[in-house]
């Protein structure tokens, strides 16, 4: 079944100081694809100091809020602190493997019983994912469709948890709003 890409999330290092809001140096791109269930893909953006990582696809339980799922995906595949990876392993929700470049990667592997019931999923994974990201990353969310799972409520909830998020909307999704500042040809 083909899916629809609903969001692109750029992951940049958190910055502070003058003009920090204008500095964007994306290190990873996370794509949210809706295939009847949400699929998250993670790609690194080419940097000289790091070997390129291969694309990672992640499926998380359908009952998980998209904002929480995004936090877990980024903490596991982008930030990858040893503490968070140990938490995933201790709770039985991940495996690790080496890629072609020899880098160790966490693969979120949710057991069947956790996929169907939030009652058995370890909530500490979500809270530690958010804690791992707070003050470390800055997220730029671009919504590509009108009915995006990362809606205003999800973005507000992530901001309330202390994550730095900028929201971008392509011109095609803004019905009736036009940029009249463009110079005519």
C-alpha atoms as a printed R data frame, in Angstrom:
    type eleno elety resid chain resno      x      y       z
1   ATOM     1    CA   UNK     A     1  0.000  0.000   0.000
2   ATOM     2    CA   UNK     A     2  1.408  3.367  -0.989
3   ATOM     3    CA   UNK     A     3  1.398  6.079   1.605
4   ATOM     4    CA   UNK     A     4  1.063  9.827   1.735
5   ATOM     5    CA   UNK     A     5  3.877 11.953   3.133
6   ATOM     6    CA   UNK     A     6  2.162 14.307   5.571
7   ATOM     7    CA   UNK     A     7  5.109 16.015   7.297
8   ATOM     8    CA   UNK     A     8  8.795 16.646   6.979
9   ATOM     9    CA   UNK     A     9 10.647 17.370  10.205
10  ATOM    10    CA   UNK     A    10 14.121 18.911  10.145
11  ATOM    11    CA   UNK     A    11 16.277 18.175  13.167
12  ATOM    12    CA   UNK     A    12 18.844 20.801  14.008
13  ATOM    13    CA   UNK     A    13 21.013 21.437  17.029
14  ATOM    14    CA   UNK     A    14 19.397 23.698  19.639
15  ATOM    15    CA   UNK     A    15 20.974 27.150  19.589
16  ATOM    16    CA   UNK     A    16 20.961 30.143  21.894
17  ATOM    17    CA   UNK     A    17 22.204 33.686  21.656
18  ATOM    18    CA   UNK     A    18 21.682 36.540  19.226
19  ATOM    19    CA   UNK     A    19 20.179 35.517  15.900
20  ATOM    20    CA   UNK     A    20 19.768 31.914  17.109
21  ATOM    21    CA   UNK     A    21 16.226 31.817  15.737
22  ATOM    22    CA   UNK     A    22 17.585 32.414  12.241
23  ATOM    23    CA   UNK     A    23 20.251 29.715  12.270
24  ATOM    24    CA   UNK     A    24 19.175 26.391  10.800
25  ATOM    25    CA   UNK     A    25 21.668 23.628  10.145
26  ATOM    26    CA   UNK     A    26 19.622 20.521   9.676
27  ATOM    27    CA   UNK     A    27 21.486 17.325  10.505
28  ATOM    28    CA   UNK     A    28 18.585 14.929   9.974
29  ATOM    29    CA   UNK     A    29 15.286 14.809   8.164
30  ATOM    30    CA   UNK     A    30 12.388 12.797   9.570
31  ATOM    31    CA   UNK     A    31  9.502 12.077   7.226
32  ATOM    32    CA   UNK     A    32  6.046 11.091   8.468
33  ATOM    33    CA   UNK     A    33  4.182  8.846   6.045
34  ATOM    34    CA   UNK     A    34  0.562  7.833   6.591
35  ATOM    35    CA   UNK     A    35 -0.102  4.334   5.214
36  ATOM    36    CA   UNK     A    36 -3.150  3.632   7.347
37  ATOM    37    CA   UNK     A    37 -0.609  3.489  10.177
38  ATOM    38    CA   UNK     A    38  2.215  5.967  10.702
39  ATOM    39    CA   UNK     A    39  5.667  5.243   9.302
40  ATOM    40    CA   UNK     A    40  8.613  7.408  10.325
41  ATOM    41    CA   UNK     A    41 11.749  7.536   8.132
42  ATOM    42    CA   UNK     A    42 14.987  9.129   9.302
43  ATOM    43    CA   UNK     A    43 17.767 10.320   6.991
44  ATOM    44    CA   UNK     A    44 20.962 12.148   7.844
45  ATOM    45    CA   UNK     A    45 21.794 15.288   5.914
46  ATOM    46    CA   UNK     A    46 25.302 15.148   4.442
47  ATOM    47    CA   UNK     A    47 28.023 16.570   6.645
48  ATOM    48    CA   UNK     A    48 31.732 16.184   6.079
49  ATOM    49    CA   UNK     A    49 32.511 15.089   9.633
50  ATOM    50    CA   UNK     A    50 30.002 12.226   9.649
51  ATOM    51    CA   UNK     A    51 29.658  9.262   7.303
52  ATOM    52    CA   UNK     A    52 26.241  9.190   5.675
53  ATOM    53    CA   UNK     A    53 23.723  7.001   7.456
54  ATOM    54    CA   UNK     A    54 21.252  4.911   5.599
55  ATOM    55    CA   UNK     A    55 17.556  5.645   5.805
56  ATOM    56    CA   UNK     A    56 15.738  4.138   8.776
57  ATOM    57    CA   UNK     A    57 12.021  3.328   8.769
58  ATOM    58    CA   UNK     A    58 10.222  3.011  12.071
59  ATOM    59    CA   UNK     A    59  6.741  1.769  12.891
60  ATOM    60    CA   UNK     A    60  5.366  2.626  16.313
61  ATOM    61    CA   UNK     A    61  2.048  1.553  17.860
62  ATOM    62    CA   UNK     A    62 -1.015  3.208  16.316
63  ATOM    63    CA   UNK     A    63 -2.319  4.160  19.759
64  ATOM    64    CA   UNK     A    64  0.762  6.325  20.436
65  ATOM    65    CA   UNK     A    65  0.226 10.060  20.001
66  ATOM    66    CA   UNK     A    66  2.174 11.308  16.941
67  ATOM    67    CA   UNK     A    67  4.089 13.854  19.027
68  ATOM    68    CA   UNK     A    68  5.227 11.176  21.466
69  ATOM    69    CA   UNK     A    69  6.141  8.875  18.588
70  ATOM    70    CA   UNK     A    70  8.204 11.669  16.991
71  ATOM    71    CA   UNK     A    71 10.097 12.215  20.263
72  ATOM    72    CA   UNK     A    72 10.868  8.499  20.608
73  ATOM    73    CA   UNK     A    73 11.992  8.211  16.961
74  ATOM    74    CA   UNK     A    74 14.335 11.216  17.183
75  ATOM    75    CA   UNK     A    75 15.750 10.210  20.568
76  ATOM    76    CA   UNK     A    76 16.402  6.660  19.327
77  ATOM    77    CA   UNK     A    77 17.672  7.326  15.798
78  ATOM    78    CA   UNK     A    78 19.187 10.823  15.892
79  ATOM    79    CA   UNK     A    79 20.334 11.819  19.400
80  ATOM    80    CA   UNK     A    80 21.089  8.260  20.588
81  ATOM    81    CA   UNK     A    81 22.355  8.970  24.098
82  ATOM    82    CA   UNK     A    82 23.671  5.834  25.823
83  ATOM    83    CA   UNK     A    83 21.180  6.371  28.668
84  ATOM    84    CA   UNK     A    84 18.184  6.420  26.346
85  ATOM    85    CA   UNK     A    85 19.395  3.442  24.328
86  ATOM    86    CA   UNK     A    86 19.844  1.494  27.579
87  ATOM    87    CA   UNK     A    87 16.290  2.422  28.606
88  ATOM    88    CA   UNK     A    88 14.965  1.111  25.292
89  ATOM    89    CA   UNK     A    89 16.941 -2.089  25.667
90  ATOM    90    CA   UNK     A    90 15.973 -2.583  29.326
91  ATOM    91    CA   UNK     A    91 12.295 -2.219  28.405
92  ATOM    92    CA   UNK     A    92 12.559 -4.664  25.511
93  ATOM    93    CA   UNK     A    93 11.572 -2.208  22.769
94  ATOM    94    CA   UNK     A    94 14.761 -2.120  20.691
95  ATOM    95    CA   UNK     A    95 17.524 -4.065  19.043
96  ATOM    96    CA   UNK     A    96 20.812 -2.770  17.663
97  ATOM    97    CA   UNK     A    97 22.665 -3.414  14.415
98  ATOM    98    CA   UNK     A    98 25.694 -2.086  12.570
99  ATOM    99    CA   UNK     A    99 25.257 -0.400   9.200
100 ATOM   100    CA   UNK     A   100 27.594 -0.612   6.181
101 ATOM   101    CA   UNK     A   101 29.806  2.094   7.736
102 ATOM   102    CA   UNK     A   102 30.189  0.195  11.010
103 ATOM   103    CA   UNK     A   103 28.003  2.611  12.975
104 ATOM   104    CA   UNK     A   104 25.777  1.123  15.647
105 ATOM   105    CA   UNK     A   105 22.077  1.917  15.186
106 ATOM   106    CA   UNK     A   106 19.097  1.418  17.413
107 ATOM   107    CA   UNK     A   107 16.126 -0.259  15.805
108 ATOM   108    CA   UNK     A   108 12.858  0.288  17.585
109 ATOM   109    CA   UNK     A   109 11.274 -3.132  17.762
110 ATOM   110    CA   UNK     A   110  8.001 -3.002  19.681
111 ATOM   111    CA   UNK     A   111  6.780 -6.459  20.787
112 ATOM   112    CA   UNK     A   112  3.254 -7.394  19.667
113 ATOM   113    CA   UNK     A   113  1.655 -7.095  23.095
114 ATOM   114    CA   UNK     A   114  2.942 -3.507  23.434
115 ATOM   115    CA   UNK     A   115  1.778 -2.610  19.938
116 ATOM   116    CA   UNK     A   116 -1.852 -3.214  20.769
117 ATOM   117    CA   UNK     A   117 -2.168 -1.941  24.315
118 ATOM   118    CA   UNK     A   118 -0.831  1.239  25.871
119 ATOM   119    CA   UNK     A   119 -1.317 -0.426  29.277
120 ATOM   120    CA   UNK     A   120  1.799 -2.588  28.790
121 ATOM   121    CA   UNK     A   121  4.008 -0.052  26.981
122 ATOM   122    CA   UNK     A   122  6.632  1.456  29.333
123 ATOM   123    CA   UNK     A   123  5.703  5.143  29.585
124 ATOM   124    CA   UNK     A   124  9.182  5.936  30.894
125 ATOM   125    CA   UNK     A   125 10.384  5.478  27.287
126 ATOM   126    CA   UNK     A   126  8.278  8.449  26.168
127 ATOM   127    CA   UNK     A   127  9.184 10.681  29.116
128 ATOM   128    CA   UNK     A   128 12.897  9.901  28.799
129 ATOM   129    CA   UNK     A   129 12.748 10.517  25.031
130 ATOM   130    CA   UNK     A   130 11.398 14.025  25.644
131 ATOM   131    CA   UNK     A   131 13.997 14.625  28.369
132 ATOM   132    CA   UNK     A   132 16.752 13.441  25.994
133 ATOM   133    CA   UNK     A   133 15.676 15.973  23.346
134 ATOM   134    CA   UNK     A   134 14.973 18.999  25.557
135 ATOM   135    CA   UNK     A   135 17.645 21.664  24.993
136 ATOM   136    CA   UNK     A   136 19.524 19.435  22.536
137 ATOM   137    CA   UNK     A   137 17.511 19.636  19.318
138 ATOM   138    CA   UNK     A   138 15.406 22.142  17.507
139 ATOM   139    CA   UNK     A   139 12.666 20.825  15.255
140 ATOM   140    CA   UNK     A   140 11.209 22.389  12.141
141 ATOM   141    CA   UNK     A   141  7.879 20.807  11.217
142 ATOM   142    CA   UNK     A   142  6.613 21.313   7.669
143 ATOM   143    CA   UNK     A   143  3.069 20.104   7.124
144 ATOM   144    CA   UNK     A   144  2.452 18.886   3.608
145 ATOM   145    CA   UNK     A   145 -1.220 17.996   3.885
146 ATOM   146    CA   UNK     A   146 -4.248 19.634   5.397
147 ATOM   147    CA   UNK     A   147 -4.993 16.683   7.688
148 ATOM   148    CA   UNK     A   148 -1.603 16.029   9.207
149 ATOM   149    CA   UNK     A   149 -1.221 13.804  12.295
150 ATOM   150    CA   UNK     A   150  1.198 16.395  13.720
151 ATOM   151    CA   UNK     A   151 -1.611 18.910  14.148
152 ATOM   152    CA   UNK     A   152 -1.692 22.071  16.272
153 ATOM   153    CA   UNK     A   153 -2.547 20.102  19.424
154 ATOM   154    CA   UNK     A   154  0.427 17.760  18.963
155 ATOM   155    CA   UNK     A   155  2.804 20.678  18.325
156 ATOM   156    CA   UNK     A   156  1.437 22.552  21.377
157 ATOM   157    CA   UNK     A   157  1.858 19.454  23.563
158 ATOM   158    CA   UNK     A   158  5.495 19.035  22.463
159 ATOM   159    CA   UNK     A   159  6.192 22.716  23.109
160 ATOM   160    CA   UNK     A   160  4.578 22.393  26.535
161 ATOM   161    CA   UNK     A   161  7.014 19.556  27.278
162 ATOM   162    CA   UNK     A   162  9.872 21.975  26.575
163 ATOM   163    CA   UNK     A   163 10.812 21.101  23.007
164 ATOM   164    CA   UNK     A   164 11.778 23.880  20.615
165 ATOM   165    CA   UNK     A   165  9.610 23.605  17.499
166 ATOM   166    CA   UNK     A   166  9.084 25.899  14.546
167 ATOM   167    CA   UNK     A   167  6.114 25.241  12.289
168 ATOM   168    CA   UNK     A   168  6.248 25.808   8.542
169 ATOM   169    CA   UNK     A   169  3.317 25.611   6.167
170 ATOM   170    CA   UNK     A   170  3.830 25.423   2.422
171 ATOM   171    CA   UNK     A   171  1.969 28.063   0.468
172 ATOM   172    CA   UNK     A   172 -0.287 25.433  -1.098
173 ATOM   173    CA   UNK     A   173 -1.844 24.605   2.289
174 ATOM   174    CA   UNK     A   174 -2.697 28.202   3.116
175 ATOM   175    CA   UNK     A   175 -6.010 28.731   1.402
176 ATOM   176    CA   UNK     A   176 -6.868 32.362   0.777
177 ATOM   177    CA   UNK     A   177 -3.571 33.762   2.088
178 ATOM   178    CA   UNK     A   178 -1.307 35.307  -0.503
179 ATOM   179    CA   UNK     A   179  2.100 36.956  -0.231
180 ATOM   180    CA   UNK     A   180  1.530 40.393  -1.751
181 ATOM   181    CA   UNK     A   181  5.117 41.477  -1.059
182 ATOM   182    CA   UNK     A   182  6.486 39.835  -4.195
183 ATOM   183    CA   UNK     A   183  7.740 42.162  -6.883
184 ATOM   184    CA   UNK     A   184  5.846 41.748 -10.172
185 ATOM   185    CA   UNK     A   185  7.885 40.600 -13.176
